[in-house]
């Protein structure tokens, strides 16, 4: 895994949980998994066991010179993690936050270059290199265009967790990574961004150069195909439910929604917007076309206040007027399998597929 996040060591959102969960499932199925990520200043060091230098002098080609890196190794919640620490004047990862800086495209272009260079010099030849989100989109590009002589048999699976952020940077990234040939790489069929003149889009690079591209759910793939990217998609990562629990202490001033006056049952139900993975995991009690026994929450479609208040109102009215039905709905949620068992097998099928090509 080459990733900007892995929970609990480095996490800004669901990406970190997804990488950790998938890695654990793959290991439970007998696979060797190693994770490469940056050594952020904000790592949760209390959750990393036995952190120590593993490779002290990795020299990563960068612009006209090279940047020395120290590679650290440790276990994060049982996962084997390598952390790349560049000793660069730009201080790529010794900052307060994981992301949100003007030079993010350059920071993660360096991370991508360093990750592939580390695998090369350390003799690591995994069957599959699984890259995650825009921060690692240049990995398959570098692998195919620069490292094929040393790493001829490695295959790349690329997962896009969030299309909103694509990390578009300038053509100087081609000089930095020594890819060069701006006219070649900034072509619209390679890395050229569709909306920024002479912009380099790492997500496009990941899609074009990888052997297989996946998103976090089938509906996320459909949304991307319709409105964002014309890319193939494969087996989905089963997303975790980010649900709003209907809580007995919640109060509301909207008309028509009663304020709860009794204790809420324990097992709660999700109230979600119909987007991305939520479409594939939460099915509305009143309006879904699914069989009644598979309906497991309340769904709204628009982003205005009225939409969410309507869904919350239906949930609260069920809890207040028909508590037995509410408890039945909560029990359906408890029986639903949101583990990594099925997506883990899906990804193994993908890996086997691209290895045999």
N, C-alpha and C positions, 0 to 999 in steps of 0.2 A: 504494500500500500504506500503510495506517495500522496501525502495529504497535508493541508494546512492545519487540521485539527484532529485530535483523538482524545476523547474523554477517558478519564478525568484530567489528564495532564494539561491539555490545551483545548478549550471549548469556548466558542462564542455563540453557538446555536446547535441546531439539530444535526449538522454535519458531523460534529465530534461524536455524538451518540451513535450515529449510523456507522461510522468507521469502526468504533469499538465493538458494537454489536455484531456486525458482519464478520469482523476478524475473529471474534470469540467463537461464532458458529462454525466458521471454516476450520478452526483449530479442533473443535469438538468432533469434527468429521474426519480428523486425521491429517489435516494439511499443515504445513509449516508456513507461518505468516510472520513477516517482519514489516514494521511500519517506519517510514521515514518522514520526519516533520521538522520544522524549524525549532531551534532552541530559543524560544521567546524569553525575554526577561520576566514576563508574567506567568511562566509555567507554574502549575500547582505542584511545587516540589515535594510537599508532604504526601502526595499521591504517587510519587515515583520512587520505586525501591531500587537500591543499589546503583544509583546513577554514578557513572565513572567514565573517563575518557577511553574510547575504544580505538580511535585513529587520530593521532595528534596533528599530522601535517598533510592534510589534503589540500593540494594547490588546484584551485578551480580557475581555468582560463576565463578572463574577464576583460573586455576591451583589449588593450594592447599588452596587458600584463596578466597577473594572476592574483587571486585572493586566497590567503591561507585560511583554512578552516580546521576546527577541532570537531570530531564526531564523538558524541557522547552516547552511551548505551544505558538503558534502564528498563525496568518493568513498570508499566502503568496499568494497574488493575489486572496484572497477569499477562498483558500484551507486551511483546518484545518491540521496543522502540529505539530507533536511532535518531538523535537530535543533532541537527547541523548548526554549528556556531561559527559564523564567518567573522574573521578579524579584519573588518573593513572600516575605513574612515566613515563610510555612509551609515554605519551602525544600523544595519538592516533590521535586526530583530531585538535589539536591546532597548525597546521602547515600552511605553505604558500599555498600549493596546495591541491586539493582534492585527487589526486592519484600521483603515480610515485615514491613511496618510496620502499625500499627493504623489509620492513615489512608490505606491503599492505595486504598479506594474513592473517597475525595476526590481523591487525587493523580491517578488516571487518569480520573476524571470531568473534571477540569481539562484533562488532556491531550486528551481527546476533543473538548472544547469548543474548545480552542486549535487543534487540527488542522483542524476545519471552518472556524473563523474565519479561519485562515491561507489556506485555499483560496479563501474568499470574497474577502478583500481583495486577494490577490495575483492574482486573475483566473484561477485554475486551475480548469478545468472538465473533468476527466477523464471519459472515457466510463464507466469503472468505478472505484469506490472499493472496494478489497478490504480488509476489516477482519479482524483476527486476535485471537481469544480475548477473555476477559471485559474486559480492559483497554480495549477499543475498542467494547464493545457499545453504548455510548450514541451513537456516531457516527451510525448510521442513524436513531436516534430524533431527535437534534438536526436532522439533515438534513431529515427529513420534517416535523417539527413547528415548526421555527424558520427554516429556510434555503431552503425550496422556492421562494420568490419570486425569490431571487438565484441559486439552483442548481436549476432545474426539471428538468433532463434527466439528472442523474447517477443511476447505478444502483449498488446495493450488493450485493456478495457477502461473506458473513460465514462465516469458517472457525473452528470450535471445535477447538482442539488438545487441550484437557484439560478434561473436564467436572467434575473434582474441585474446581477452583477457580472460583467464580462471582462473587466480588467483591461480595457483597451488602452494601449500605450503608443508611443511614437516609434518611428523607424530606428531610432538610436538603439533600441533593444536588439535589433539585428546585429549591430556592431558590437554591443556588449557581449552577446552570447556567441559571437563569431559565426553566426549564420550567414551574415552578409547578404549580397544579392537582393537588394531592395526591390528591384523590378520583378524578380521571380517570386519572392515571398509575399509581397504586398498585392499580388494578384487576387482578385475576388474569389478565385477557386482555391486559394491556399489560406493566407492569414489576413488578407485585406479586409478591414472593417467596412461594412456596407454604409455606414452613416458618418464616418470621420475620414476626411481626405488623408491618405497616406497613414492611416491608423492601423496598428497591428492588434488583431483580436485573438487572444489566446484560446477562447472558447471555440472559435472557428477552427483554429489549429488542432485542438483536441478532437473535434468532430471529424475533420478531414483525414487526419493521420492515424487515428486509432483503428484497431481491428474490430471493435464493437463499442457502441455508445448506448448508455442506458440513462434513464431519469429515475426520479424517486417514486414514480407510480405510473400506471398506464394513462391516467387522465392528465398527469403532468406532461407526458410525452405528446398527447393529443393537443394540449394547449400550445406547446412549443411548436409543433408542426403547423398549427394553424396560424400562429401569430408571431413567432419569434425566430425559429430556425427550421430549415428544411433538412433535418437530420434523421437518420434511422434510430430506432429505439428497440431495446430488448426487454428482458425480464426485469420487472420492477423491484426496486427496494421497497419492501413493505414499510410504509411510514408509520411512526408512532402517533398516537392520537394526542393532539394538543387541544384538549377539550376544556370547556368552561363548565365546572361543576355547578349544578343547581344547589345553592347553599341556603340553609335555614336562616343565616344571619344577614343575608343580602336584603337590602332595602331598595326601593325604587320609587320614583316620583311620577313615572309615566302613568297615564290614565288607563284603566282597564286591567292592570296587573296587580293582583292582591299581594300585600306584603305577608310573607310566611309568618305563621304564629306558632308553629309546633316544630319539634326537632326533626331534622332531615334524616332519612335512613342512611346507613353507612355506605354499601357496595358500590353512588352518583352516576349521572348520565351526561354524555357529551352534547354540547351545543356548538355547532361549527359552521363556518362558511363553506359553501360548495366550491372548493378550489383545490387543485393539486391532489395530493394523496387523500384528502378528506373525502373526495368523491368516491373513492374506492374502499373506504373503511367505515364511514358513518352513513346510515340509511334512515331517512326520516320516518318517524312513526306514523305520520298522517298521510304523507304524500308519496312515499317511495313505491315503486312498482315491484319491489321485492316481496317475497312471502312474508306474512305477518311475523313469523317467528324469527326472521332475520333482521327485522328493523330494530335499530339500536340507539337512536338518538333523535336530535332535532337539527334541521339544516336550514340555513338561509342563504340566499343567492346574491343579494346586492350588498353594497358597502355603506348604505345610509343607516341612520339611527333606527328608522322605522323597521327595517328588515331584521336587525338583531333583536329589537324589542318584541317583535311579533314571535320570533322563535323562542325567546326566553319566556314570553307570556304563555305560550302553549305548554312549555315545560313546567312552569310554576303552577299553572292551573291543574295539570295532571297530578302534580305532587300534592296540591292542596285538596282537590276534590275527589281524586281516585288514588289514594296512597297504595292500595294493593296493586293496581296496574303499574304505578311508578316502580314499585319494588320488583315486579316481574320484568320491566324494561331494564332495570339495573342488573338483574340476574342474567339477562341476555348479554349485556356488555361483559360481565365476568366470564361467560363461557366462550366469548369470541377469542380466537387465537391471533394475537398480535406479536407472537414470538418471531425469532429469526429462522425458524426451522424451514419454512417453505421458501422464503427468498434466498436463504443460504443454499438450498439445493438448486434454485434457479440460477444463481451465480456460478455454481459448480458446472452446471450444464453449459453455460456460456463459455466458461474457461475451457472446458473440454472441446467445445465446438471450434473456438479460434485456434486452439493448439493443433487441431487436426487439419487445418487449412493449408 
